[in-house]
Structures are given as C-alpha cells and as structure tokens.
C-alpha cells in the first residue's frame, strides 16, 4: 500500500470517527433539549435571546459537522468551524467553575476532557482536507476533468471567425 493511500485511509478514519461522534452529540441534544438548555443557563455566560439561540442552534451545527465529515464535503471549512466550536465549548466549560465540568480541558483528576483530542482531530481535517475518499476529492477531480477537456471543433471554428 502506498503512503498516499495510507494517508487517505487515515483521513477517512478520522472523518468517520468525528462524523459519528458529532452525529451522536446532535442526537443526544435533539433527544433532550431541556438538558442542553440547562447546561447553557447554568453557565451564566449568555443572556436571553442569545441563550435560546445557542441552545436551539447547537444540535443543528453538530449535525452539520457530522454530515460534512462523514461525506467529506467542505471538510476544511467544517474542520475549522468544528475546531473553533470545540475550543469555545472547552473554554466555556472551564469558565463555568462547576465541579461536574472539566477546568479548561482537564477534569479534577487531571484527565483530559474528550473535547481536547477532538479539537486536534478537527484541526487535522481543517489543515489536511478530506483525502481521496470524499465528495471534496470527487468534486476537485470533476472540475479538473472539465477544465482539461479540449474545445469542440465547432467552438474552435467559431473562435477563428473575425
């Protein structure tokens, strides 16, 4: 197996893992919106109407991240946005100063919160892209083929007319 293929398979595995995680995060929030809203209210970091907007939007953008990662579509943008979302959420959890939440990515036992490695996986996709097994790669290939097609003979004939 070539190095390039191994990198593409590694990117695929990171994408699928993150995609499935984000989908489960979203489904959990859709299933229990009151719990999500309570966490946001408990933080005392947002006021109305921002609190309601954040609570309503959170499962939707997690769903979007999950779909983008699974399909490998707009992967660099989704990776960057997921990195920023995870980083802001980790900072938010640290600022809450609630013992059940980790302090800036590390809990009371000194164990890293799950968001920290997820941030780095999202950052890797933002930097590296989706790899060969993705809609992004298919679209890039399709654009390259379209640009490389020679002009038809009738188009060439018309371009020579004065």
C-alpha positions, 0 to 999 in steps of 0.5 A: 500500500502506498503512503498516499493511500495510507494517508487517505485511509487515515483521513477517512478514519478520522472523518468517520470517527468525528462524523459519528461522534458529532452525529451522536452529540446532535442526537443526544441534544435533539433527544433532550433539549431541556438538558442542553438548555440547562447546561447553557443557563447554568453557565451564566455566560449568555443572556436571553435571546442569545441563550435560546439561540445557542441552545436551539442552534447547537444540535443543528451545527453538530449535525452539520459537522457530522454530515460534512465529515462523514461525506467529506464535503467542505471538510476544511471549512467544517474542520475549522468551524468544528475546531473553533466550536470545540475550543469555545465549548472547552473554554466555556466549560472551564469558565463555568467553575462547576465541579461536574465540568472539566477546568479548561480541558482537564477534569479534577483528576487531571484527565483530559476532557474528550473535547481536547483530542477532538479539537486536534482531530478537527484541526487535522481535517481543517489543515489536511482536507478530506483525502481521496475518499470524499465528495471534496476529492470527487468534486476537485477531480470533476472540475479538473476533468472539465477544465482539461477537456479540449474545445469542440471543433465547432467552438474552435471554428467559431473562435477563428471567425473575425 
